[in-house]
Amino acid sequence: MKILYIVNHFKYHGGIERMLSNKIDAWIEECEYEVVVVTINQNNAPVVYPPKNEFKLIKYRTIFIRISQLYCFLKKTCMKI
């Protein structure tokens, strides 16, 4: 099974970032899921709490986004995954 997570960013020290990292590790280790994280405003910043396991990080670079644009981007990108 594949899990797609869409977040604003994964670059600041905070509870959401730590929780996401822990969830990614649990999904991969315990459930053997393939995890993809799409960030909207990550830019070139590193992931602040990198998960222990390998996951796919897609950086969608924009400031303003429409849901329809994101949907089209995800549809094209996720078909390749």
C-alpha positions as CSV (number, residue, x, y, z in Angstrom):
1,M,0.0,0.0,0.0
2,K,1.2,3.6,-0.7
3,I,0.6,6.5,1.6
4,L,0.7,10.0,0.3
5,Y,1.1,12.8,2.8
6,I,0.8,16.5,1.8
7,V,2.3,19.0,4.2
8,N,3.2,22.7,4.0
9,H,6.8,21.9,4.9
10,F,9.0,19.5,6.8
11,K,11.8,21.9,7.7
12,Y,11.2,23.5,11.2
13,H,11.6,22.0,14.6
14,G,8.2,21.2,15.9
15,G,5.7,18.6,17.1
16,I,4.1,18.1,13.7
17,E,7.4,17.4,12.0
18,R,8.5,14.9,14.7
19,M,5.1,13.2,14.6
20,L,5.3,12.9,10.8
21,S,8.8,11.4,11.0
22,N,7.6,8.8,13.6
23,K,4.5,8.0,11.5
24,I,6.7,7.4,8.4
25,D,9.0,5.1,10.3
26,A,6.0,3.1,11.8
27,W,4.3,2.8,8.4
28,I,7.4,1.5,6.7
29,E,8.7,-0.8,9.5
30,E,5.4,-2.2,10.9
31,C,3.1,-2.1,7.8
32,E,5.7,-2.2,5.0
33,Y,3.9,0.7,3.3
34,E,5.6,2.9,0.7
35,V,5.4,6.5,1.9
36,V,5.5,9.7,-0.2
37,V,5.6,13.1,1.3
38,V,4.7,16.2,-0.8
39,T,5.8,19.5,0.6
40,I,4.5,22.9,-0.7
41,N,7.1,25.3,0.8
42,Q,10.2,23.1,1.6
43,N,12.4,24.9,-0.9
44,N,16.0,23.5,-0.5
45,A,15.8,23.2,3.2
46,P,16.7,19.8,4.7
47,V,14.2,17.6,6.5
48,V,14.6,18.6,10.2
49,Y,13.7,15.2,11.7
50,P,14.7,12.7,9.0
51,P,13.0,9.3,9.4
52,K,15.2,6.3,9.9
53,N,13.7,4.6,6.9
54,E,13.8,5.6,3.3
55,F,10.8,7.5,1.9
56,K,10.2,9.7,-1.2
57,L,10.1,13.4,-0.7
58,I,8.6,15.6,-3.5
59,K,9.2,19.3,-3.2
60,Y,6.4,21.3,-4.9
61,R,7.8,24.8,-5.0
62,T,5.1,27.5,-4.9
63,I,3.8,30.3,-2.6
64,F,0.2,30.3,-3.8
65,I,-1.5,27.2,-4.9
66,R,-4.9,26.2,-6.1
67,I,-6.3,22.8,-5.3
68,S,-6.8,22.1,-8.9
69,Q,-3.1,22.8,-9.7
70,L,-2.0,20.5,-6.8
71,Y,-4.4,17.8,-7.9
72,C,-3.0,17.9,-11.5
73,F,0.6,17.8,-10.2
74,L,-0.1,14.9,-7.8
75,K,-2.0,13.0,-10.5
76,K,1.0,13.2,-12.9
77,T,3.6,12.6,-10.1
78,C,1.9,9.7,-8.4
79,M,1.3,7.8,-11.6
80,K,5.1,7.5,-11.9
81,I,5.6,6.3,-8.3
